[in-house]
Amino acid sequence: MTAPIELDIPHQLGKAAVRERLDGGIGKIGRMIPGGAKVVHDWEGDTMVFTVEAMGQVIRSSATVFDDKVHAVVDLPGFLGLFAGKIRDVIQAEAPKLLK
């Protein structure tokens, strides 16, 4: 099993605005994956816990909202761990767009 991908996405929006944008934008993840994906999310306090199911793989993730950043943790199943670097690069580039 690979180590989870962890990264911080800075923001200046306030927690409520970030939560609203994450709620409204989380479905975009499924549309970014070729063939589509099922995305399910729920909130546990200031942490959005979500799964992305695509191509027979389930990726469990969380995004904790702080006053100045969102801390994301993405647990990749075994096979996808081979692509952790590329997946991290895509997340780093695309995640800030969910906050706009």
Secondary structure, 3 states (H helix, E strand, C coil): CCCCEEEEEECCCCHHHHHHHHHHHCCHHHHHCCCCCEEEEEEECCEEEEEEEECCEEEEEEEEECCCEEEEEEECCHHHHHHHHHHHHHHHHHHHHHCC
